[in-house]
Amino acid sequence: MANKINVKLIMELKAPGLSQNVIAKTRHISKRSIADVLNIAREKQIFYDDIKNKSIGILMV
């Protein structure tokens, strides 16, 4: 079964500078999932400001 990853939440927490480790520990999300989300966002040049007014972004992995 696939896990749901809240992409918007990860990007929101990363925007002010929280580390991937802090996000992983406080939100119980794997470091790998966080890294995957941030790498895809970086590759596609998507930033939190681009998505903050969009509906919740969930990625199935």
MODELLER restraints for C-alpha pairs under 7 A, 6 or more apart:
rsr = mdl.restraints
at = mdl.atoms
rsr.add(forms.Gaussian(group=physical.xy_distance, feature=features.Distance(at['CA:2:A'], at['CA:60:A']), mean=6.02, stdev=0.5))
rsr.add(forms.Gaussian(group=physical.xy_distance, feature=features.Distance(at['CA:2:A'], at['CA:61:A']), mean=5.33, stdev=0.5))
rsr.add(forms.Gaussian(group=physical.xy_distance, feature=features.Distance(at['CA:3:A'], at['CA:60:A']), mean=5.95, stdev=0.5))
rsr.add(forms.Gaussian(group=physical.xy_distance, feature=features.Distance(at['CA:3:A'], at['CA:61:A']), mean=5.71, stdev=0.5))
rsr.add(forms.Gaussian(group=physical.xy_distance, feature=features.Distance(at['CA:4:A'], at['CA:58:A']), mean=6.16, stdev=0.5))
rsr.add(forms.Gaussian(group=physical.xy_distance, feature=features.Distance(at['CA:4:A'], at['CA:59:A']), mean=5.83, stdev=0.5))
rsr.add(forms.Gaussian(group=physical.xy_distance, feature=features.Distance(at['CA:4:A'], at['CA:60:A']), mean=5.00, stdev=0.5))
rsr.add(forms.Gaussian(group=physical.xy_distance, feature=features.Distance(at['CA:4:A'], at['CA:61:A']), mean=6.77, stdev=0.5))
rsr.add(forms.Gaussian(group=physical.xy_distance, feature=features.Distance(at['CA:5:A'], at['CA:58:A']), mean=5.46, stdev=0.5))
rsr.add(forms.Gaussian(group=physical.xy_distance, feature=features.Distance(at['CA:5:A'], at['CA:59:A']), mean=5.16, stdev=0.5))
rsr.add(forms.Gaussian(group=physical.xy_distance, feature=features.Distance(at['CA:5:A'], at['CA:60:A']), mean=6.41, stdev=0.5))
rsr.add(forms.Gaussian(group=physical.xy_distance, feature=features.Distance(at['CA:6:A'], at['CA:57:A']), mean=5.93, stdev=0.5))
rsr.add(forms.Gaussian(group=physical.xy_distance, feature=features.Distance(at['CA:6:A'], at['CA:58:A']), mean=4.73, stdev=0.5))
rsr.add(forms.Gaussian(group=physical.xy_distance, feature=features.Distance(at['CA:6:A'], at['CA:59:A']), mean=6.56, stdev=0.5))
rsr.add(forms.Gaussian(group=physical.xy_distance, feature=features.Distance(at['CA:7:A'], at['CA:37:A']), mean=6.55, stdev=0.5))
rsr.add(forms.Gaussian(group=physical.xy_distance, feature=features.Distance(at['CA:7:A'], at['CA:57:A']), mean=5.34, stdev=0.5))
rsr.add(forms.Gaussian(group=physical.xy_distance, feature=features.Distance(at['CA:7:A'], at['CA:58:A']), mean=5.65, stdev=0.5))
rsr.add(forms.Gaussian(group=physical.xy_distance, feature=features.Distance(at['CA:7:A'], at['CA:59:A']), mean=6.40, stdev=0.5))
rsr.add(forms.Gaussian(group=physical.xy_distance, feature=features.Distance(at['CA:8:A'], at['CA:56:A']), mean=6.20, stdev=0.5))
rsr.add(forms.Gaussian(group=physical.xy_distance, feature=features.Distance(at['CA:8:A'], at['CA:57:A']), mean=5.29, stdev=0.5))
rsr.add(forms.Gaussian(group=physical.xy_distance, feature=features.Distance(at['CA:10:A'], at['CA:34:A']), mean=6.82, stdev=0.5))
rsr.add(forms.Gaussian(group=physical.xy_distance, feature=features.Distance(at['CA:11:A'], at['CA:48:A']), mean=5.50, stdev=0.5))
rsr.add(forms.Gaussian(group=physical.xy_distance, feature=features.Distance(at['CA:12:A'], at['CA:48:A']), mean=5.92, stdev=0.5))
rsr.add(forms.Gaussian(group=physical.xy_distance, feature=features.Distance(at['CA:15:A'], at['CA:48:A']), mean=6.42, stdev=0.5))
rsr.add(forms.Gaussian(group=physical.xy_distance, feature=features.Distance(at['CA:20:A'], at['CA:31:A']), mean=6.56, stdev=0.5))
rsr.add(forms.Gaussian(group=physical.xy_distance, feature=features.Distance(at['CA:20:A'], at['CA:34:A']), mean=6.63, stdev=0.5))
rsr.add(forms.Gaussian(group=physical.xy_distance, feature=features.Distance(at['CA:21:A'], at['CA:31:A']), mean=6.69, stdev=0.5))
rsr.add(forms.Gaussian(group=physical.xy_distance, feature=features.Distance(at['CA:24:A'], at['CA:30:A']), mean=5.65, stdev=0.5))
rsr.add(forms.Gaussian(group=physical.xy_distance, feature=features.Distance(at['CA:24:A'], at['CA:31:A']), mean=5.63, stdev=0.5))
rsr.add(forms.Gaussian(group=physical.xy_distance, feature=features.Distance(at['CA:41:A'], at['CA:47:A']), mean=6.87, stdev=0.5))
